[in-house]
């Protein structure tokens, strides 16, 4: 399965072919529709105008659940389309969260225990017994500098066989990640941060874009 969302995360439409059908679950030869992974929510999408109700990763493949009366068969040509405004927000928030995580880990060496990237907000959870907002002033200063520098964000495979990927800003960091990414830090944009005390030695940072 060719995952075009890695080759070109800005592509919003794809002509492809159905390679397997199992009831209302459909597999295609290629896809632009990202499925929930690494905390990043799935794309909203259609297949020949039919809504993708759910997606599931099986090994290196992604199956898409369609309405039961989809009528598709192996070999059919289909058109995939994604909700681009949603995807673009997810891409920007995803990388905003990546930068926040990288900076926080440099400051206080905390352990990340969870993350979630939705369309309007991202969050990162840490094991940390102190108030994480103590680093916010420094964090935003360093974050804003990276954004303003408009640095290129490179992506690629660290292990092609097992489809393990990374993002890299040369001179800053290289991090394992299989999500979708914008091309430069300027595209990510500026953010606001909110601290949430989860309890039991856990802290949460909520991230929103300033559009």
Secondary structure, DSSP 8 states (H G I E B T S, - for coil): -EEHHHH-TT--EEEEEEEEEETTEEEESEE----SBTTB----EEETTEE--EEEEETTEEEEE--TT----TT-EEEEEE-HHHHHHHHHHHHHHHHHHHHHHHHH--EEEEEEE-SS-EEEEEE-SS-GGGGHHHHHHHHHHHHHTT-B-EEEEEETTTTEEEEEETTTEEEE--S---SBHHHH--EEEEEEEEETTEEEEEEEE--
